[in-house]
Amino acid sequence: MNYTTPDAWTFSLQTEATYNWEAEEDEGTVSLGAFASKVVDIAGQKVSFQAGPRWWAAGADTAPDWGLRFNVTLLFPK
């Protein structure tokens, strides 16, 4: 789910689930993330920056409790 403000900030809520079908025990994870992103112009190149925390709601004992995501995407519009 995304919401974009009038000044072009985008706020996102996301969930992601994975499962290892070949594992001998239950090896699935479910994570929830909340992210903020913004497109900026750097020397004529459009760049999207995104950052935010991620929390694992369910998972095997080896799954992390939380994490951070940071993305940089170069944009090449036509």
ROROMAR-184272 format. One record per atom (N, C-alpha, C, O, CB): x, y, z; residue in one letter. Coordinates in steps of 0.001 Angstrom, whole numbers, plus 500000, padded with zeros to 6 digits. Glycine has a CB too. Example, Ala and Ser with C-alpha at 12.3 -4.5 7.8 and 13.67 -1.06 7.14 Angstrom:
% ROROMAR-184272
513190494310507800A 512300495500507800A 513200496700507800A 514236496681508465A 511308495527509046A 512850497750507080S 513670498940507140S 512900500030507870S 513409501138508039S 514084499402505725S 
This chain:
% ROROMAR-184272
500854498856500000M 500000500000500000M 500911501222500000M 501860501288500781M 499022499990501215M 500630502187499130N 501435503394499009N 500572504634499151N 499391504636498805N 502171503415497673N 501189505688499670Y 500568507015499699Y 501624508022499275Y 502727508042499820Y 499989507359501124Y 501277508863498294T 502202509890497817T 501658511256498196T 500498511568497929T 502414509787496279T 502509512075498825T 502120513411499260T 502177514385498080T 502764514067497045T 503034513897500411T 501575515561498228P 501644516554497146P 503072516978496782P 503320517375495643P 500855517775497539P 504017516900497731D 505400517258497401D 506239516033497018D 507467516074497091D 506047517977498584D 505574514944496611A 506170513761495973A 506974512849496897A 507851512127496421A 507050514202494872A 506709512860498181W 507232511820499061W 506264510651498983W 505051510858498953W 507406512334500546W 506776509430498951T 505920508244498934T 506183507423500187T 507331507123500517T 506165507392497657T 505100507059500886F 505180506233502090F 504505504901501782F 503392504872501256F 504506506943503328F 505182503793502111S 504715502464501731S 504672501537502931S 505534501590503809S 505607501875500647S 503653500686502954L 503581499550503872L 503597498298503009L 502871498207502020L 502291499609504798L 504435497326503393Q 504632496152502551Q 504761494921503429Q 505273494992504546Q 505880496315501652Q 504295493802502920T 504518492519503573T 505127491558502557T 504873491656501357T 503190491946504163T 505930490638503060E 506595489670502188E 506640488326502912E 506978488265504094E 508040490152501798E 506304487264502212A 506325485926502797A 507185485010501936A 507130485065500708A 504889485358502937A 507982484164502593T 508786483168501891T 508599481816502582T 508248481746503760T 510299483582501860T 508840480756501828Y 508726479418502401Y 509680478483501674Y 509738478501500445Y 507268478894502314Y 510427477668502407N 511342476677501842N 510614475335501795N 510487474658502815N 512670476576502682N 510143474957500626W 509365473724500467W 510211472470500666W 509658471404500933W 508725473691499093W 511526472565500544E 512389471396500656E 512950471199502064E 513660470223502309E 513521471510499675E 512649472098502981A 513159471991504356A 512436470876505097A 511266470598504836A 512993473332505113A 513151470238506030E 512544469165506809E 511636469712507906E 510732469014508365E 513624468285507420E 511864470935508323E 511017471573509326E 510356472793508709E 510687473187507591E 511836471967510585E 509419473391509437D 508723474581508953D 509711475728508791D 510223476244509785D 507582474981509916D 509986476132507561E 510996477145507255E 510384478317506504E 510861478666505425E 512136476535506435E 509349478927507044G 508723480075506401G 508988481345507192G 509242481292508395G 507220479851506250G 508931482490506514T 509063483778507183T 507999484729506657T 507553484616505516T 510479484370506976T 507602485664507506V 506692486743507129V 507277488029507687V 507541488136508885V 505224486492507664V 507481489017506799S 508031490291507251S 507086491427506889S 506316491340505933S 509423490533506638S 507166492497507678L 506390493715507455L 507370494869507353L 508313494956508140L 505343493956508601L 507157495754506390G 508060496888506211G 507304498187506065G 506182498211505560G 508942496674505006G 507926499276506510A 507396500630506350A 508517501477505755A 509584501614506352A 506879501230507727A 508268502044504571F 509334502717503837F 508909504104503372F 507728504362503140F 509759501880502643F 509883504982503242A 509686506305502662A 510612506415501462A 511752505952501505A 509961507448503709A 510113507039500371S 510943507196499188S 510721508573498562S 509695509220498769S 510643506085498166S 511716508990497795K 511677510295497140K 512515510214495871K 513604509641495876K 512198511430498090K 512000510796494775V 512748510912493528V 513393512289493517V 512726513297493752V 511825510696492268V 514700512328493240V 515439513588493172V 516203513648491845V 516388512639491165V 516417513730494385V 516629514838491508D 517410515055490297D 518839515397490708D 519075516397491386D 516787516189489411D 519793514557490293I 521211514782490598I 521942514965489268I 522143514007488522I 521828513582491434I 522330516187488989A 523062516519487750A 522332516014486506A 522957515483485588A 524478515924487794A 521009516181486478G 520218515763485329G 519794514307485340G 519038513893484462G 520975516023484103G 520254513511486306Q 519884512090486419Q 518836511937487512Q 519078512310488660Q 521136511199486727Q 517678511393487166K 516640511110488159K 517057509884488963K 517460508863488406K 515248510885487478K 516950510011490300V 517338508935491207V 516259508797492275V 515812509793492842V 518739509210491852V 515847507577492545S 514885507299493605S 515630506713494806S 516379505745494678S 513769506324493108S 515409507318495969F 515967506818497224F 514825506287498071F 513770506914498162F 516759507930497985F 515035505125498695Q 514030504529499575Q 514732503979500809Q 515813503399500709Q 513226503405498843Q 514113504162501974A 514679503613503210A 513554503325504192A 512489503940504136A 515715504591503837A 513808502371505099G 512840502084506146G 513144500802506885G 513978500006506454G 511468502011505567G 512459500604508011P 512668499396508814P 511809498231508337P 510773498414507698P 512371499683510274P 512269497034508664R 511533495806508372R 511517494956509645R 512536494827510323R 512179495020507166R 510361494383509963W 510182493552511156W 509673492191510717W 508740492096509919W 509197494216512175W 510289491134511242W 509850489773510922W 508809489342511933W 509114489156513111W 511045488781510910W 507577489183511471A 506460488808512337A 506467487316512647A 506000486899513707A 505135489197511688A 506988486518511735A 507029485066511925A 508233484524511175A 508631485056510138A 505706484383511431A 508801483465511713G 509922482851511006G 510609481797511846G 510340481641513037G 510923483905510592G 511502481080511193A 512302480062511874A 513213480731512894A 513345481955512909A 513134479236510858A 513834479935513738D 514730480473514773D 515888481263514173D 516443482141514834D 515277479340515638D 516256480965512944T 517371481658512304T 516957482966511631T 517820483710511164T 518011480753511287T 515660483262511571A 515192484506510945A 515549485689511841A 515530485563513065A 513651484460510686A 515873486834511246P 516188488013512064P 514936488559512723P 513822488237512309P 516851489104511211P 515109489382513745D 513978490040514396D 513570491299513643D 512384491613513542D 514322490384515847D 514563492025513111W 514296493267512394W 515443493543511435W 516486492891511494W 514103494452513378W 515246494503510560G 516277494883509610G 515985496246509028G 514948496845509314G 516394493850508501G 516892496731508218L 516737497998507520L 516904497762506026L 517726496947505606L 517757499048508033L 516133498466505241R 516262498386503787R 516569499780503267R 515942500762503663R 514964497808503123R 517555499847502363F 517901501095501701F 518102500800500228F 518922499953499874F 519174501744502328F 517370501484499368N 517450501265497917N 517799502567497207N 517344503645497588N 516115500698497370N 518608502442496178V 518889503539495256V 518601503008493863V 519161501990493457V 520381504067495388V 517720503701493117T 517344503268491775T 517573504410490805T 517033505501490990T 515867502797491729T 518365504173489780L 518544505144488708L 517364505040487758L 517000503938487347L 519886504915487957L 516757506169487399L 515577506194486550L 515947506770485181L 516600507809485086L 514442507022487209L 515519506077484129F 515804506492482760F 514482506638481995F 514126505764481205F 516749505466482052F 513759507732482224P 512479507900481516P 512703508148480028P 513743508667479623P 511675509063482126P 511709507768479219K 511799507997477759K 511528509439477446K 511556509833476281K 510811507100476986K 
